Amino acid sequence: MMTNNAHMFYLDGQYGCALQAACYLENTEIVKLLLEHKADPNAQGGYYGSALQAACMKGNTDLAKLLLKHKADPNTQVAGYGCVLQAACFKENINIVKLLLEHKADPDAQGGYCGCALQAACIKGNTDLVKLLLEHKADPNIQGGGYGCALQAACLKENINIVNLLLEHKADPNTQGGEYGCALQAACYRNNTDVVKLLLEYGADPNVQGT
């Protein structure tokens, strides 16, 4: 039985609050109990940043659905992956990604390790996720993250199908930034002739200098 003195909102410790801890342990019964007693699904803090991100990182679609049903905000900015959509893409859980997009998660939310959800999907080399995000109007030219943009990440991962998909959706082959300076430099670093040819066909400038 939960007493009135239970600190279910207490934002301290490894998981920030009781709800996040329960999501990490994937204990649906306890999560339901906490939510019934008005635990805040949008409380921030702890290792995962929020209960929803903990559920997404664990790949638990049912818990994510439950939290969203109780008004968890899929666009809350959190530590680590910046937002839950980026976390779900990095974990390659397409069902959770679809669920978040259905609940109006912003495909262009920026921040976190990967810069944005699309770059996370490119880093993982997941063509289906890239297609899904682009279908939901993700901007292929968002800059940020370790590789500067989604196209550079795809070139570094040598996924020519994703590179082609991004270019078809107007990704700029001359965007500068990131670890390798530009997409063409990343493709050359990987010694991938086919990707280099494709970038040049789409107007990549061989004289672009990385920042």
C-alpha positions as a Markdown table, in Angstrom:
| # | Residue | x | y | z |
|---|---|---|---|---|
| 1 | Met | 0.0 | 0.0 | 0.0 |
| 2 | Met | 1.3 | 3.4 | -0.9 |
| 3 | Thr | 1.2 | 6.0 | 1.8 |
| 4 | Asn | 0.8 | 9.8 | 1.5 |
| 5 | Asn | 4.4 | 10.2 | 2.5 |
| 6 | Ala | 5.9 | 8.1 | -0.3 |
| 7 | His | 8.4 | 10.2 | -2.2 |
| 8 | Met | 7.4 | 9.1 | -5.7 |
| 9 | Phe | 8.5 | 12.5 | -7.1 |
| 10 | Tyr | 11.8 | 12.6 | -5.4 |
| 11 | Leu | 14.4 | 13.6 | -8.0 |
| 12 | Asp | 17.6 | 12.1 | -6.7 |
| 13 | Gly | 19.5 | 8.9 | -6.9 |
| 14 | Gln | 20.6 | 7.0 | -10.0 |
| 15 | Tyr | 17.1 | 7.0 | -11.7 |
| 16 | Gly | 15.9 | 10.4 | -10.6 |
| 17 | Cys | 12.5 | 9.2 | -9.4 |
| 18 | Ala | 10.6 | 6.1 | -8.5 |
| 19 | Leu | 8.8 | 6.1 | -11.9 |
| 20 | Gln | 12.0 | 6.1 | -13.9 |
| 21 | Ala | 13.4 | 3.3 | -11.7 |
| 22 | Ala | 10.3 | 1.2 | -12.3 |
| 23 | Cys | 10.5 | 1.8 | -16.0 |
| 24 | Tyr | 14.1 | 0.8 | -16.1 |
| 25 | Leu | 13.2 | -2.5 | -14.3 |
| 26 | Glu | 10.3 | -2.9 | -16.7 |
| 27 | Asn | 7.9 | -3.5 | -13.8 |
| 28 | Thr | 4.6 | -2.6 | -15.5 |
| 29 | Glu | 2.5 | -3.3 | -12.3 |
| 30 | Ile | 4.6 | -0.8 | -10.3 |
| 31 | Val | 4.5 | 1.8 | -13.1 |
| 32 | Lys | 0.7 | 1.6 | -13.2 |
| 33 | Leu | 0.5 | 1.9 | -9.5 |
| 34 | Leu | 2.7 | 5.0 | -9.4 |
| 35 | Leu | 0.8 | 6.6 | -12.2 |
| 36 | Glu | -2.5 | 5.9 | -10.5 |
| 37 | His | -1.1 | 7.7 | -7.5 |
| 38 | Lys | -0.2 | 10.8 | -9.6 |
| 39 | Ala | 3.4 | 10.2 | -10.3 |
| 40 | Asp | 4.6 | 12.8 | -12.8 |
| 41 | Pro | 5.4 | 11.1 | -16.1 |
| 42 | Asn | 7.4 | 14.1 | -17.2 |
| 43 | Ala | 9.7 | 14.4 | -14.1 |
| 44 | Gln | 13.3 | 14.9 | -15.3 |
| 45 | Gly | 16.6 | 13.8 | -13.9 |
| 46 | Gly | 18.5 | 10.6 | -13.2 |
| 47 | Tyr | 20.5 | 8.4 | -15.6 |
| 48 | Tyr | 17.9 | 8.3 | -18.3 |
| 49 | Gly | 16.5 | 11.8 | -18.0 |
| 50 | Ser | 12.9 | 10.7 | -17.9 |
| 51 | Ala | 10.7 | 7.7 | -17.4 |
| 52 | Leu | 9.7 | 7.7 | -21.1 |
| 53 | Gln | 13.4 | 7.6 | -22.2 |
| 54 | Ala | 14.1 | 4.8 | -19.8 |
| 55 | Ala | 11.2 | 2.8 | -21.4 |
| 56 | Cys | 12.5 | 3.6 | -24.8 |
| 57 | Met | 16.1 | 2.6 | -24.0 |
| 58 | Lys | 14.8 | -0.7 | -22.6 |
| 59 | Gly | 12.8 | -1.2 | -25.8 |
| 60 | Asn | 9.5 | -1.7 | -23.9 |
| 61 | Thr | 6.7 | -0.6 | -26.2 |
| 62 | Asp | 4.0 | -1.4 | -23.7 |
| 63 | Leu | 5.5 | 0.9 | -21.1 |
| 64 | Ala | 6.0 | 3.6 | -23.6 |
| 65 | Lys | 2.3 | 3.4 | -24.6 |
| 66 | Leu | 1.3 | 3.5 | -20.9 |
| 67 | Leu | 3.4 | 6.6 | -20.2 |
| 68 | Leu | 2.1 | 8.4 | -23.3 |
| 69 | Lys | -1.5 | 7.5 | -22.3 |
| 70 | His | -0.7 | 9.3 | -19.0 |
| 71 | Lys | 0.4 | 12.4 | -20.9 |
| 72 | Ala | 4.2 | 11.8 | -21.0 |
| 73 | Asp | 5.6 | 14.5 | -23.4 |
| 74 | Pro | 7.6 | 12.9 | -26.2 |
| 75 | Asn | 9.3 | 16.2 | -26.9 |
| 76 | Thr | 10.8 | 16.8 | -23.5 |
| 77 | Gln | 14.5 | 17.6 | -23.8 |
| 78 | Val | 16.5 | 15.1 | -21.7 |
| 79 | Ala | 20.1 | 14.3 | -21.1 |
| 80 | Gly | 22.0 | 11.8 | -23.1 |
| 81 | Tyr | 20.2 | 11.4 | -26.4 |
| 82 | Gly | 18.5 | 14.8 | -26.2 |
| 83 | Cys | 15.0 | 13.4 | -26.7 |
| 84 | Val | 13.2 | 10.1 | -26.6 |
| 85 | Leu | 12.8 | 9.8 | -30.4 |
| 86 | Gln | 16.6 | 10.0 | -30.8 |
| 87 | Ala | 17.0 | 7.3 | -28.1 |
| 88 | Ala | 14.5 | 5.0 | -29.7 |
| 89 | Cys | 16.2 | 5.4 | -33.1 |
| 90 | Phe | 19.6 | 4.6 | -31.6 |
| 91 | Lys | 18.1 | 1.5 | -30.1 |
| 92 | Glu | 16.6 | 0.7 | -33.5 |
| 93 | Asn | 13.1 | 0.0 | -32.1 |
| 94 | Ile | 10.9 | 0.9 | -35.0 |
| 95 | Asn | 7.6 | 0.2 | -33.1 |
| 96 | Ile | 8.5 | 2.7 | -30.5 |
| 97 | Val | 9.6 | 5.2 | -33.1 |
| 98 | Lys | 6.3 | 4.8 | -34.9 |
| 99 | Leu | 4.4 | 5.2 | -31.5 |
| 100 | Leu | 6.3 | 8.4 | -30.7 |
| 101 | Leu | 5.7 | 9.9 | -34.1 |
| 102 | Glu | 2.0 | 9.1 | -33.8 |
| 103 | His | 2.1 | 11.1 | -30.5 |
| 104 | Lys | 3.6 | 14.1 | -32.3 |
| 105 | Ala | 7.2 | 13.6 | -31.4 |
| 106 | Asp | 9.3 | 16.2 | -33.4 |
| 107 | Pro | 11.5 | 14.4 | -35.9 |
| 108 | Asp | 13.7 | 17.5 | -36.0 |
| 109 | Ala | 14.3 | 17.9 | -32.3 |
| 110 | Gln | 18.0 | 18.7 | -31.9 |
| 111 | Gly | 20.6 | 17.9 | -29.2 |
| 112 | Gly | 22.1 | 14.8 | -27.6 |
| 113 | Tyr | 24.9 | 12.5 | -28.7 |
| 114 | Cys | 23.7 | 12.1 | -32.2 |
| 115 | Gly | 22.4 | 15.6 | -33.0 |
| 116 | Cys | 19.0 | 14.4 | -34.1 |
| 117 | Ala | 16.9 | 11.3 | -34.6 |
| 118 | Leu | 17.7 | 11.0 | -38.3 |
| 119 | Gln | 21.5 | 11.1 | -37.6 |
| 120 | Ala | 21.0 | 8.4 | -35.0 |
| 121 | Ala | 19.2 | 6.2 | -37.5 |
| 122 | Cys | 22.0 | 6.8 | -40.0 |
| 123 | Ile | 24.7 | 6.0 | -37.5 |
| 124 | Lys | 22.9 | 2.7 | -36.9 |
| 125 | Gly | 22.6 | 2.1 | -40.6 |
| 126 | Asn | 18.9 | 1.4 | -40.3 |
| 127 | Thr | 17.3 | 2.1 | -43.7 |
| 128 | Asp | 13.7 | 1.5 | -42.5 |
| 129 | Leu | 14.0 | 4.0 | -39.7 |
| 130 | Val | 15.5 | 6.6 | -42.1 |
| 131 | Lys | 12.6 | 6.1 | -44.5 |
| 132 | Leu | 10.1 | 6.4 | -41.7 |
| 133 | Leu | 11.6 | 9.7 | -40.4 |
| 134 | Leu | 11.8 | 11.2 | -43.9 |
| 135 | Glu | 8.2 | 10.2 | -44.4 |
| 136 | His | 7.4 | 12.3 | -41.3 |
| 137 | Lys | 9.3 | 15.3 | -42.8 |
| 138 | Ala | 12.6 | 14.9 | -40.9 |
| 139 | Asp | 15.0 | 17.5 | -42.2 |
| 140 | Pro | 18.1 | 15.8 | -43.7 |
| 141 | Asn | 20.1 | 19.0 | -43.4 |
| 142 | Ile | 20.0 | 19.5 | -39.6 |
| 143 | Gln | 23.5 | 20.0 | -38.3 |
| 144 | Gly | 24.9 | 18.8 | -35.0 |
| 145 | Gly | 26.1 | 15.6 | -33.4 |
| 146 | Gly | 29.5 | 13.9 | -33.8 |
| 147 | Tyr | 29.2 | 13.6 | -37.6 |
| 148 | Gly | 27.8 | 17.0 | -38.3 |
| 149 | Cys | 24.8 | 15.8 | -40.3 |
| 150 | Ala | 23.0 | 12.7 | -41.3 |
| 151 | Leu | 24.6 | 12.4 | -44.7 |
| 152 | Gln | 28.1 | 12.4 | -43.3 |
| 153 | Ala | 27.1 | 9.7 | -40.8 |
| 154 | Ala | 25.7 | 7.6 | -43.6 |
| 155 | Cys | 28.8 | 8.0 | -45.7 |
| 156 | Leu | 31.0 | 7.0 | -42.8 |
| 157 | Lys | 28.9 | 3.9 | -42.3 |
| 158 | Glu | 29.2 | 3.2 | -46.0 |
| 159 | Asn | 25.4 | 2.7 | -46.4 |
| 160 | Ile | 24.9 | 3.7 | -50.0 |
| 161 | Asn | 21.1 | 3.0 | -49.9 |
| 162 | Ile | 20.8 | 5.6 | -47.0 |
| 163 | Val | 23.1 | 8.0 | -48.7 |
| 164 | Asn | 21.0 | 7.8 | -51.9 |
| 165 | Leu | 17.8 | 8.2 | -49.9 |
| 166 | Leu | 19.1 | 11.3 | -48.1 |
| 167 | Leu | 20.3 | 12.8 | -51.4 |
| 168 | Glu | 16.9 | 12.1 | -53.0 |
| 169 | His | 15.4 | 14.1 | -50.1 |
| 170 | Lys | 17.6 | 17.1 | -50.8 |
| 171 | Ala | 20.4 | 16.5 | -48.3 |
| 172 | Asp | 23.2 | 19.0 | -49.1 |
| 173 | Pro | 26.3 | 17.1 | -50.1 |
| 174 | Asn | 28.5 | 20.1 | -49.2 |
| 175 | Thr | 27.4 | 20.6 | -45.6 |
| 176 | Gln | 30.5 | 21.3 | -43.5 |
| 177 | Gly | 31.2 | 20.2 | -40.0 |
| 178 | Gly | 31.5 | 17.1 | -37.9 |
| 179 | Glu | 34.4 | 14.8 | -37.3 |
| 180 | Tyr | 35.2 | 14.3 | -41.0 |
| 181 | Gly | 34.5 | 17.9 | -42.3 |
| 182 | Cys | 32.0 | 16.9 | -45.0 |
| 183 | Ala | 30.3 | 13.9 | -46.5 |
| 184 | Leu | 32.8 | 13.5 | -49.4 |
| 185 | Gln | 35.7 | 13.5 | -47.0 |
| 186 | Ala | 34.0 | 10.8 | -44.9 |
| 187 | Ala | 33.4 | 8.7 | -48.0 |
| 188 | Cys | 37.0 | 9.1 | -49.1 |
| 189 | Tyr | 38.2 | 8.2 | -45.6 |
| 190 | Arg | 36.3 | 5.0 | -45.9 |
| 191 | Asn | 37.8 | 4.4 | -49.4 |
| 192 | Asn | 34.3 | 3.8 | -50.8 |
| 193 | Thr | 34.3 | 4.6 | -54.5 |
| 194 | Asp | 30.6 | 4.0 | -55.0 |
| 195 | Val | 29.6 | 6.5 | -52.4 |
| 196 | Val | 32.1 | 9.0 | -53.7 |
| 197 | Lys | 30.7 | 8.7 | -57.2 |
| 198 | Leu | 27.2 | 9.1 | -55.9 |
| 199 | Leu | 28.1 | 12.3 | -53.9 |
| 200 | Leu | 29.8 | 13.8 | -57.0 |
| 201 | Glu | 26.7 | 13.0 | -59.1 |
| 202 | Tyr | 24.7 | 15.0 | -56.7 |
| 203 | Gly | 27.0 | 18.0 | -56.8 |
| 204 | Ala | 29.5 | 17.4 | -54.0 |
| 205 | Asp | 32.3 | 19.9 | -54.3 |
| 206 | Pro | 35.7 | 18.1 | -54.2 |
| 207 | Asn | 37.3 | 21.3 | -53.0 |
| 208 | Val | 35.2 | 21.8 | -49.9 |
| 209 | Gln | 37.4 | 22.0 | -46.8 |
| 210 | Gly | 36.2 | 20.7 | -43.5 |
| 211 | Thr | 35.9 | 23.0 | -40.6 |
